[in-house]
């Protein structure tokens, strides 16, 4: 999947809005799962992936493995959030002046 930072920000805000609407217990589970994934706890990260984050991945079809962000810099918070909760995001930017120098 390819998108610009505004798209990734919108996805992040949508996920957070849904988590905040879901109630205190689910919000606590989500925040705990994010902490486990960020800490890279070996066994628990697989559990939270299959239990907590599976529903989020299903919203994108469940088969998304890598995403590309381009056009501008993606904020560190958004990239980290989506890397943990959804998919690995790779940033790629083409500098116009570099491309012009080869013309």
N, C-alpha and C positions, 0 to 999 in steps of 0.2 A: 504494500500500500504506500502511496506517495502523497504527501500533503505539505502545506506551508504551515508555519508556526501558528497562525490563527486557527487552523483546523485542529491542530493538536491541543491548543488551549481550550477550544470549545469541547472537545472530547473529555479532557480532564475536568472541566467545570461540570459537564453533564454527569460524569461518574460521581463526583463529589456531591452534587445536588441529590442524586438518587440515594447515595449512602446516608446523607443527612436526613432525608425523608423517611428512611426505613426504620427508625427507632433506635433507642439507646443501646440495646443489646447487639444489634447488627452493626451499628456504628463502632462499638467497642471491638467487635470481632474483626472488622475491616482494619481498624487502626492497629490492632495487635498483629494481624497478618502482615501489614506493611512493615512493622517493626521486625518481625521474624525474617521477612525476605531481605530487608536492608542489612540485618545482622548476618545473613547467609548461614543460618542454622541448618546443618546438613539434612536431617530427616524431616524436621518441621517445615522447611520451605517447600518440600514436595507435597506435604499434607495441605498446607494453606493454598498452594497452587490448585490442587484438585478440588478443594472444598470451597474456598472463599472466592478465588479469582476466576474459576471456571465460568461462572455466570457472566462475568464481564467479558471474557473472551468469546462467549457465545453470541454476544451482541454484534461482533464483527465476523460471525460465521464460524468461529472456533478453529479455523485453520491458519490464521494469520501468524507468521513466524518472524518476519522482519518488516520494518517500516522505514521509509526514507523521508526526512524532513529537509526541505530546501527553500531557497528564496531569501531567507534571512536566518539569523541565529535563533535557535530555540532556547527558551530559558532553561537554566539548569534544573529548577524545581519541576518543571513540566516533563523534561526528559527523564529525570530520575523517577518521578511518579509513574509515568507510563511504562518505563522499563520494568518496574516492579510489578505493576498491576495488570499490564496488558501485553506488551510486545517490546522487543528490542528495537530502539529507534536509532538510526544512523543519520548523522547530519552531513549534508553535502551542499556546498555552495560553490558556484562558479563566479569567479571575479571577472567582471566585464573588461577591465583594463588588461588583464592577462590574455584574454581571448583576442582583444584588439591588437595586441603586440605581435601576434602570430599572423595577422591578416596581411 
